[in-house]
Amino acid sequence: MKQTPFTNKHIELGAKMHEFAGYNMPIEYSGIIDEHINVVENCGVFDVSHMGEFWVKGPKALEFVQNVTSNDASKLTVGKIQYSYFPNDKGGIVDDFLVYKYEEDKYLLVVNAANIEKDWAWCQKHNTMGAELENGSDNCAQLALQGPKATALLQKLTPVDLKEVPYYTFKVGEVAGCKNVIISNTGYTGAGGFELYFYPSDGMKIWDALFEAGKEFGLKPAGLGARDTLRLEMGFCLYGNDICETTSPIEAGLGWVTKFTEGKNFPGRAILEDHKAGNTVNKLIGFELKDKGVPRQGYPIVNEAGEEIGVVTSGTMSPCLKKGIGMGYVKKEYSKADTQIGIKVRNRVLKAEVVKVPFRK
């Protein structure tokens, strides 16, 4: 298994470790619920160094990004970030990711860890215009500092004015004496905070500085388990669960990052234009259980007559709401808020209700 710059520290701290995307990653430390609540109320730090980073450079950089991604990157200015995805040629999703406009003619794509090799091959295949591509994944580490106290904590370690880094923007500056750190305000927890991108050699210096400064803010390390429950409470899609090669981004609610502007000739464009015109069957919904239980990926969703109408893609017991919550695809006619549905758990049907996400307001 691959290691991040923090793997030995996770083991030293007693984290429960498990393979994820080829890396030896911490799943939990003090427990998923404890870590989840601490991020919501104080702040936590996640090792997300397993994520992939692709650089796109040169005079053809924007043309490449426009022709391989769903969103309109021509709208980006330096320091701005977009959520986007790679459409495939069958109307599905190769991966979802973030696009950073780092400089004029220089972009950073931050992709999912499990999809690095697939995404890199996809980018190379579609680089017909000759943009300069660099897979910088092995030369970049990342920590996500999340929670309502994250800004006050991080401000102690950087001269960058964090008030000038609003949501979906970034600055490059010094953190804990380490130069050229990307300070990014995107987040995957809904609790606020920043992602820090830096050279792996700076990793432990930044980690130690965060935990020294974080003593007064209740900082704790958090694992991938809490990262998953936090994103689910916000209704954020997880690749491999809620979206994949065979799911329509329009059915997944990603029409808002699917732009059909002139000059955008991404794969599967005609299919997605047809989907956006209303020619879809299913829709991704959020639901809350009214009965006690925990919904899990793969459980059938049924209507009040017991007929199967869809499937659960993500589910958990919400640490904040203390009830079962989940997401799944259902036939469009069952997708309105307050629709009564059921989740089939073996031989039982648990009562549930369609709700608008986020679950945690």
LODOZA-996008 format. One line per field, with one value per residue (C-alpha): residue number from 1; residue in one letter; x, y, z. Coordinates in Angstrom, 2 decimals. Layout:
<vexzas>
num	[NUM,...];
residuo	[A,...];
X	[X,...];
Y	[Y,...];
Z	[Z,...];
</vexzas>
This chain:
<vexzas>
num	[1,2,3,4,5,6,7,8,9,10,11,12,13,14,15,16,17,18,19,20,21,22,23,24,25,26,27,28,29,30,31,32,33,34,35,36,37,38,39,40,41,42,43,44,45,46,47,48,49,50,51,52,53,54,55,56,57,58,59,60,61,62,63,64,65,66,67,68,69,70,71,72,73,74,75,76,77,78,79,80,81,82,83,84,85,86,87,88,89,90,91,92,93,94,95,96,97,98,99,100,101,102,103,104,105,106,107,108,109,110,111,112,113,114,115,116,117,118,119,120,121,122,123,124,125,126,127,128,129,130,131,132,133,134,135,136,137,138,139,140,141,142,143,144,145,146,147,148,149,150,151,152,153,154,155,156,157,158,159,160,161,162,163,164,165,166,167,168,169,170,171,172,173,174,175,176,177,178,179,180,181,182,183,184,185,186,187,188,189,190,191,192,193,194,195,196,197,198,199,200,201,202,203,204,205,206,207,208,209,210,211,212,213,214,215,216,217,218,219,220,221,222,223,224,225,226,227,228,229,230,231,232,233,234,235,236,237,238,239,240,241,242,243,244,245,246,247,248,249,250,251,252,253,254,255,256,257,258,259,260,261,262,263,264,265,266,267,268,269,270,271,272,273,274,275,276,277,278,279,280,281,282,283,284,285,286,287,288,289,290,291,292,293,294,295,296,297,298,299,300,301,302,303,304,305,306,307,308,309,310,311,312,313,314,315,316,317,318,319,320,321,322,323,324,325,326,327,328,329,330,331,332,333,334,335,336,337,338,339,340,341,342,343,344,345,346,347,348,349,350,351,352,353,354,355,356,357,358,359,360,361];
residuo	[M,K,Q,T,P,F,T,N,K,H,I,E,L,G,A,K,M,H,E,F,A,G,Y,N,M,P,I,E,Y,S,G,I,I,D,E,H,I,N,V,V,E,N,C,G,V,F,D,V,S,H,M,G,E,F,W,V,K,G,P,K,A,L,E,F,V,Q,N,V,T,S,N,D,A,S,K,L,T,V,G,K,I,Q,Y,S,Y,F,P,N,D,K,G,G,I,V,D,D,F,L,V,Y,K,Y,E,E,D,K,Y,L,L,V,V,N,A,A,N,I,E,K,D,W,A,W,C,Q,K,H,N,T,M,G,A,E,L,E,N,G,S,D,N,C,A,Q,L,A,L,Q,G,P,K,A,T,A,L,L,Q,K,L,T,P,V,D,L,K,E,V,P,Y,Y,T,F,K,V,G,E,V,A,G,C,K,N,V,I,I,S,N,T,G,Y,T,G,A,G,G,F,E,L,Y,F,Y,P,S,D,G,M,K,I,W,D,A,L,F,E,A,G,K,E,F,G,L,K,P,A,G,L,G,A,R,D,T,L,R,L,E,M,G,F,C,L,Y,G,N,D,I,C,E,T,T,S,P,I,E,A,G,L,G,W,V,T,K,F,T,E,G,K,N,F,P,G,R,A,I,L,E,D,H,K,A,G,N,T,V,N,K,L,I,G,F,E,L,K,D,K,G,V,P,R,Q,G,Y,P,I,V,N,E,A,G,E,E,I,G,V,V,T,S,G,T,M,S,P,C,L,K,K,G,I,G,M,G,Y,V,K,K,E,Y,S,K,A,D,T,Q,I,G,I,K,V,R,N,R,V,L,K,A,E,V,V,K,V,P,F,R,K];
X	[0.00,1.11,1.75,1.09,3.56,1.34,0.84,3.30,1.74,-1.75,-0.44,1.38,-1.90,-3.71,-5.92,-7.82,-6.13,-7.49,-6.65,-8.39,-7.53,-4.27,-3.22,-2.99,-5.47,-6.98,-10.66,-11.17,-9.29,-11.60,-14.66,-16.64,-19.40,-16.95,-14.85,-17.94,-19.40,-16.02,-15.72,-19.23,-18.65,-14.88,-12.43,-10.79,-8.02,-8.23,-5.29,-6.42,-2.97,-4.24,-6.18,-4.85,-3.50,-3.12,-1.56,-2.72,-0.42,0.38,-1.52,-3.83,-4.68,-8.13,-9.08,-8.23,-10.16,-13.18,-13.26,-12.88,-14.87,-18.56,-18.41,-17.47,-13.86,-13.76,-15.64,-12.76,-10.35,-7.03,-7.73,-11.18,-12.31,-15.06,-16.75,-16.89,-16.79,-15.44,-18.44,-17.96,-19.24,-22.26,-23.81,-22.14,-19.37,-15.69,-15.03,-16.00,-13.31,-12.27,-10.74,-8.39,-7.27,-3.75,-2.36,-3.21,-2.77,-2.27,-4.97,-5.00,-7.46,-7.95,-9.41,-10.60,-7.90,-9.50,-9.67,-6.17,-4.95,-8.28,-8.55,-4.94,-5.48,-8.72,-6.97,-4.12,-6.55,-8.51,-5.51,-5.85,-4.98,-1.56,-1.90,0.95,-0.23,1.59,0.48,1.69,-0.12,3.03,4.56,1.61,0.23,-3.01,-4.67,-8.28,-8.78,-12.54,-14.93,-16.21,-12.94,-10.69,-10.29,-9.19,-6.74,-5.20,-4.93,-2.38,-0.11,-0.31,0.15,-2.52,-5.72,-8.20,-11.14,-9.97,-10.34,-14.13,-15.87,-14.51,-11.42,-7.78,-4.53,-0.94,1.13,3.09,1.74,3.79,6.89,6.37,6.20,4.01,1.10,-2.24,-4.87,-8.22,-11.74,-13.89,-14.49,-16.44,-17.96,-20.30,-18.61,-16.35,-12.58,-9.68,-7.68,-3.91,-1.81,1.95,5.12,5.23,8.54,6.68,3.97,5.02,6.05,2.54,0.87,2.79,2.11,-1.61,-1.87,0.22,-1.92,-5.08,-4.94,-7.14,-9.60,-10.28,-8.52,-8.61,-7.53,-10.43,-10.59,-12.33,-15.33,-16.29,-15.50,-18.14,-20.85,-20.16,-20.46,-23.63,-25.32,-24.69,-26.05,-22.71,-22.26,-19.52,-18.03,-18.55,-21.71,-23.99,-22.35,-20.35,-19.69,-23.32,-25.20,-26.50,-25.16,-28.54,-30.36,-27.74,-28.66,-25.44,-27.17,-25.89,-22.29,-23.19,-22.68,-23.49,-21.79,-20.28,-16.93,-17.50,-17.32,-16.96,-17.72,-21.41,-22.61,-25.60,-26.74,-26.56,-28.39,-31.17,-31.17,-31.27,-34.26,-36.17,-35.59,-34.58,-36.22,-34.72,-33.65,-31.22,-33.07,-32.33,-34.48,-34.88,-36.09,-39.20,-38.64,-35.54,-32.82,-29.80,-30.11,-27.19,-25.96,-27.83,-31.03,-34.17,-36.45,-40.17,-43.39,-46.31,-47.66,-44.37,-43.29,-39.57,-38.92,-35.20,-32.09,-30.10,-26.66,-25.46,-26.83,-25.86,-27.09,-26.73,-24.55,-26.18,-29.82,-29.78,-31.80,-31.18,-30.51,-29.55,-29.50,-30.69,-32.17,-35.95,-38.32,-38.89,-42.53,-41.43,-38.75,-40.72,-40.08,-42.49,-43.16,-43.62,-41.35,-39.97,-36.46,-36.39,-34.06,-34.08,-37.71,-38.75,-39.79,-38.74,-40.90,-39.05,-39.74,-38.11,-36.46,-34.46,-30.72,-28.68,-29.94,-27.84,-29.00];
Y	[0.00,3.57,5.91,9.61,11.85,11.28,7.49,6.81,9.61,8.08,4.71,6.34,8.05,4.70,5.29,2.36,1.98,0.45,0.37,3.06,3.83,1.95,3.98,2.98,5.51,6.32,5.39,6.64,7.69,8.41,7.13,8.36,10.04,11.82,13.05,14.10,16.15,17.73,18.94,20.41,22.13,22.81,21.68,18.57,17.80,15.16,13.68,13.78,13.46,10.52,12.87,13.41,16.67,17.32,20.49,21.85,24.52,26.55,28.46,25.48,24.96,26.59,24.89,21.52,22.20,23.42,20.32,17.71,19.16,19.93,23.41,26.64,27.29,30.47,32.13,31.49,34.23,33.61,32.54,31.09,27.43,25.49,22.18,20.12,16.59,14.66,13.56,10.24,9.47,7.52,10.29,9.18,10.53,9.58,11.52,14.71,17.14,20.75,23.11,25.82,28.71,28.97,31.49,32.67,29.55,27.31,25.18,22.60,19.69,17.94,14.48,11.58,9.26,6.06,7.50,8.98,6.45,6.35,10.16,10.60,8.21,10.04,13.42,12.16,10.55,13.80,16.14,16.50,20.21,19.70,21.27,20.62,18.05,17.06,14.48,16.10,13.69,12.21,15.64,17.11,16.42,17.79,18.38,19.50,21.68,21.76,23.25,26.61,27.27,26.38,29.97,31.34,28.46,28.75,32.54,32.05,30.21,32.34,36.01,35.51,37.33,34.45,36.86,37.49,33.78,33.33,30.09,28.53,30.74,30.19,32.02,30.83,31.80,30.77,28.44,27.52,28.88,26.72,28.62,28.08,26.49,26.58,27.73,26.70,27.33,24.54,21.83,18.59,18.72,21.72,22.90,25.55,25.58,25.23,22.71,23.08,21.78,21.59,19.66,16.30,17.33,20.13,17.78,17.07,20.68,21.84,18.96,19.74,23.48,22.87,20.69,23.04,26.03,23.90,23.07,26.04,25.27,21.62,20.34,16.57,14.34,12.87,9.86,8.93,7.53,10.95,12.56,10.31,10.99,14.73,14.89,12.79,15.11,17.88,15.80,15.92,13.20,10.58,9.10,5.36,5.65,8.40,9.06,6.80,5.90,4.85,7.58,10.64,13.87,15.46,12.77,13.33,17.03,18.24,20.21,23.39,22.46,21.16,24.05,23.87,27.14,27.65,25.94,23.32,20.03,17.56,13.85,12.91,16.50,15.58,12.92,15.34,18.05,15.52,14.68,18.34,18.82,16.52,13.10,11.30,8.55,8.83,11.49,11.48,12.27,12.66,10.83,10.50,7.35,7.64,4.17,3.13,1.69,2.45,2.58,1.13,1.30,-1.17,-1.37,-1.22,1.84,1.06,3.07,2.81,-0.15,-1.99,-1.69,-1.17,2.36,2.84,2.04,3.56,4.87,6.23,5.84,6.22,7.03,10.82,11.79,15.24,14.33,10.96,9.33,7.28,9.37,8.52,9.30,7.23,7.22,6.91,7.31,11.03,10.95,9.98,12.68,15.58,16.56,14.98,11.95,8.86,5.96,2.82,1.36,-2.43,-3.95,-7.73,-8.72,-5.39,-2.09,0.97,4.07,7.06,10.49,12.39,15.57,18.43,18.32,19.34,17.26,19.32,22.91];
Z	[0.00,-0.66,2.24,2.75,4.64,7.71,7.67,10.50,12.58,12.12,13.32,16.24,17.26,17.26,14.22,12.77,9.38,6.18,2.48,0.43,-3.22,-2.80,0.28,3.94,5.32,8.76,8.98,12.55,15.68,18.64,16.77,13.78,15.82,18.13,15.19,13.23,16.12,16.84,13.23,13.37,16.74,16.82,14.13,12.79,10.35,7.61,5.73,2.10,0.55,-1.50,-3.80,-7.33,-8.75,-12.50,-13.89,-17.25,-18.70,-21.78,-24.48,-25.10,-21.40,-21.44,-24.72,-23.16,-19.94,-21.91,-24.08,-21.36,-18.42,-17.95,-16.43,-18.23,-17.22,-19.34,-16.45,-14.03,-13.01,-11.23,-7.64,-8.39,-8.22,-10.00,-9.27,-12.46,-13.90,-16.88,-19.00,-20.78,-24.28,-22.98,-20.87,-17.62,-15.39,-15.52,-12.29,-10.43,-9.31,-8.70,-11.27,-9.94,-12.13,-10.73,-13.21,-16.71,-18.88,-15.84,-14.19,-11.41,-11.50,-8.13,-8.78,-6.65,-5.29,-6.61,-10.14,-10.61,-13.19,-15.06,-15.10,-16.23,-19.14,-20.02,-20.04,-22.20,-24.65,-25.06,-25.25,-29.01,-28.91,-27.33,-23.89,-21.46,-18.89,-15.70,-13.15,-9.93,-7.58,-6.02,-5.42,-3.54,-0.06,1.33,4.69,5.11,8.20,8.75,11.30,12.62,14.48,11.53,10.32,13.69,14.09,10.62,10.87,13.66,11.21,8.05,7.07,4.38,5.38,5.39,5.23,1.66,0.76,0.42,-0.58,-3.78,-3.96,-3.01,-2.35,-2.43,0.59,3.66,6.34,9.43,7.71,4.62,1.33,-1.76,0.13,-1.68,0.84,-0.61,0.68,-0.76,1.84,1.77,5.24,5.25,8.45,6.89,6.75,4.34,2.36,2.36,-0.57,-0.06,-0.84,1.00,2.62,4.46,5.72,9.31,9.94,8.98,10.90,14.10,13.80,13.33,16.43,18.56,17.54,17.69,21.40,22.32,19.49,20.28,17.16,16.67,13.80,11.83,9.53,6.31,8.23,9.59,6.26,4.70,7.32,7.17,3.37,3.47,5.99,3.42,0.52,-1.34,-3.96,-3.52,-6.66,-6.75,-4.63,-5.91,-9.28,-11.61,-15.25,-15.77,-13.88,-15.70,-14.19,-14.94,-12.93,-10.19,-9.96,-11.61,-14.36,-12.71,-13.61,-17.08,-19.50,-23.20,-24.11,-27.54,-27.99,-25.29,-27.18,-24.33,-24.86,-24.71,-25.10,-27.31,-24.83,-21.90,-23.85,-24.39,-20.66,-19.69,-21.99,-19.64,-21.18,-18.02,-15.97,-12.50,-10.03,-7.09,-3.85,-0.17,2.35,6.12,7.86,9.99,11.45,13.37,11.19,9.04,5.23,3.30,-0.28,-2.46,-0.41,-2.63,-2.42,-2.71,-2.99,-0.57,-2.55,-2.04,-5.67,-6.25,-7.56,-6.96,-4.96,-2.07,-3.13,0.25,3.76,7.41,10.89,11.06,14.06,14.21,13.48,15.31,12.53,9.42,6.32,2.78,-0.90,-3.82,-7.28,-7.71,-10.62,-11.17,-10.11,-6.56,-6.21,-4.71,-1.08,1.45,-0.81,1.35,0.39,1.98,2.33,2.10,4.69,4.19,4.93,6.46,4.88,6.86,6.38,4.94,3.45,0.60,1.91,0.46,1.13,3.00,5.91,8.34,7.89];
</vexzas>
